[in-house]
Amino acid sequence: MNAFSFGTMMCLSFLLLGCEQQQDVKKLGLVYCTETAPHTFNPQLESSMNAIAVTSRHLYDRLIEVDPITQQLVGGVANNWHISEDRLHYRFDLRQGIHFHKTDYFSPSRNLNADDVMLSFERILNSEHPLYILANGDYPFFNNIGFGNNIQALNKLSNSSIEFVLKKPDAAFLANLASDYAVILSAEYAQQLNDKNQLGLLDQQPIGSGPFYYASQRKDHFIRYYRHWLHWRGAPPMQQLVFDITPTSSIRLAKLLTGQCDIMAQPAANQLEVLKERDDLLVSVQAGLNVSYLAFNTQKPPFADVRVRRNVAGLINKQRIVDSVYLNTAEIADGMLSASSWAYRHQARSPEQDFLVYPYIEKAKQQPIELWVLNEAKSYNPQPHKTAELIRNDLVKDGYQVNVRLFDWEVLRRYLLAPSVNYDMLLVGWSTDNSDPDDFFRQQFACEAVEQGYNYSRWCNGHFEQLLDAATTSPRLADRVRSYYKIQEIIEQDVPVLPLTHALKMYSYNNSVSGITWNPYGGVSFSSAYRK
Amino acid sequence: MLRYFIRRINLLVITFLIINLIAFFFQKNQTIFIETDGNWLSQYLVFVWNNLNGDLGVSSITGKPVFDELISFLPATLELCFSAFLLSFIVGIPLGTLAGIYHQHWIRNLILSVTMVGYSIPVFWLALLLVMNSSLLLGWFPVSGRYDLLLEIPQITGFGIIDVMWLEPQARWPALMSIVSHLALPTLVLAVVPTTEVIRQLSNSMAKVMSENYIKAAATKGLSKWQIVTRHALHNALPPILPSLGLQFGNVLTMAMVLEVVFAWPGIGRWLISSIYQQDYVAIQGGMLAVATLVIITFVLTDLFTALIHPLRRREVYAQH
């Protein structure tokens, strides 16, 4: 054997070695293609469901969880809980032996205990807490549901149990604690950062007790998690979990087709045909607890007048939106809640229009209507721009003038929080975070949410508020259902928003991956995912 | 040479100041900074001084200094541009030479018409076509991205090909292969326009050189065509076109930004575009300043380099013909 062929052989064997190693890395890693990166790794501070899907279920645990199949509440960090007779005291007994993540920036000296739970909620409830001040008190989910307003006290009973004392009974309380937002942080880590004067890192370099821990990230490129060996449910089979940030939907699909990604959320409707042709790709479909709707700015003419709102609502052809935007991967929305919610009330379709010419309608047609739209796909609306164009087309046909303006989510948030908001219509939507309808209505229609910029129609109705409170305080489900029926009736009559569609919740993934948990509320979980 | 050097540096400084002035007025109109005391001239000088020190402000979205973000994104873009230029020289020089030698010959016509076609194809369209065919249908190259994300490549210089060296020896090969296969398609597409430029310019320059008397003298001496080209012609035909190729850098950088979006390449183009969507004016302004400065510096450097190796270039500046 001469030197040359020896060299060639060496090179080849190196190459093969390399391949083998690459195979190993592939086998123990999972790549999830996602459209956006989270702004923070703390779900308490986040409002976008897409961003939370990247953090909450992987990095953290919650006090209680919703079983993905039975939809019953099951123990999480708390292994059992006790509710007092008057339904005001909730005691949680914490599980022993839950380990926090050990990373190169933090190594825990103790297991999870009541202090960690206290810190996680005190930072939301106590407006003098340094973390509350640091976050400007901006906890979108908790503020919208008025979480703090109803809590009398949060007590540490022992090292392994805590108690919430409520001001009035709240039927949605447990469901809120089981949502993706109510995560448990490490008090020891917070203390350590505080000593170093770097408390801000708590939400950027996360420490939790979830199945994966944070390893590294590159902005707009990827986020990498490693397996948490000491997770209390057992270590996940996958060694690495990588989130590949690819904003363009067609590129995400292409990556899925070529195997660069293992799973992608919300494939576009027109991509389903392509996916169907491939034997190695699967699609998971769930009824979506979401709604896409057109919100009217009820604090400003012309839509301060309910008659104009009704007129415009009657002009919009929802079927055409379902056909051409969703390609039939959505249902027409009669009301805000989709049929899969227990409080769903079947409503009549939009009332017939009479074609008389009223002066107030004529007046509304004089001024151009500002229609604001998000320029990114959301789980409830894959093509907001196209939807807006269809709506414009419907309205222009009837003599209205419509200007469509596109916004990035961040920019839109900034405008919505500004004191003078000058949109007339806003095409938005909502995905639920938990199984309770209270959260759904309170976050979008409560008077409190107007200031927080989540009440997109800026609609505030006293009767509605009363019913909402009645619904959460009544102990019997039948009474609650009745209240929610009335609530939906009010929305139907007053038309602060026009519900358009309920999109199906879809994921497409490679069939070599098994064991992914599809949570009906919130994101997927990979704690038991493995590669065949 | 010294005079020439000073003149060029002068050009660099003045252009830099003008770019800063534009950015300065843009900033004044946006009123994104707190107004400092003094008249606008002193404000302007402070602005320039800050920019020179790398203090481009703090991004209003991420809260991080714009300069740090630039440094983390720029290498990816430069890696793409460098490899595209390299490819365009490797392909362009032989073809341009060929077209230059065979003056008024079908070979020249063929090369130049192919070049024209290449020049007219929009890059993003070509990129999509290539992704469609070579990635999705044939599976030769990855669709997009910079490397297989399951491989962990540290970010030290920011240039993937160099950063691979920090990996363990047995992980180096697969990582390098992954980087090169991801780099292939964007490089290919990005190289099209500079390649056509090299070919067109070189063929003209070559044709001019080939009609010179010293080439005829070399031919009478009995040198073969190959020898004439490699020893005399190419040597004289290449330097005059270098400055205009240096100018191409700006063009390539712009196209790289478009391609970054198509190929989900995590470079400065994607960063700038997302900054525009987020209305992050500080980042947009910082990015524009950095890109503009980079383009002028490249131009002046290639120009100086040309002057260094090709004395005739200096004469043009002295207006001595």
Interface residues (C-beta under 8 A of the other chain):
Chain A: F14 L15 L17 G18 C19 Q21 Q22 V25 K26 G29 V31 S216 R218 K219 D220 H221 F222 R224 Q240 V242 D244 T246 P247 T248 I251 A254 K255 L257 T258 Q260 N375 D408 E410 V411
Chain B: I61 T62 E69 S72 V131 S135 L136 G139 P142 V143 S144 G145 R146 D148 L149 L150 L151 E152 Q155 Q170 A171 R172 W173 P174 M177 S178 V261 A264 P266 R270 W271 S274 Y277 Q278 Q279
